[in-house]
Amino acid sequence: MDKKCFQCGKPGFELYGYTICDDCKSKLGLLTDKTIDKHLVLYKKKNRSYKDEIRRRLDFIDRDYLKKRIKLLHVLELLERT
């Protein structure tokens, strides 16, 4: 069975647990090693960890997603009562 891209539905491949096609992957704007190295240096100058910042952002996104999903499920439940 072909896996379909989460964005466009075309056949794709797995990337970090999600299916994505080459076209959509190229539009994501993934950072290059050079850009990541630049951020590492900038965060090190501030005595902070870039890795910790990325983890913090991922945690924020997860919590924000759950809050929004619960809100939408609540609205859907109310709509289904009518």
Buried (B, 14 or more C-beta within 10 A) or exposed (E): EEEBBEBEEBEBEEBEEEBBBEEBBEEEEEEEEEEEEEEEEEBEEEEEEBEEEEEEEEEEEEEEEEEEEEEEEEEEEEEEEE
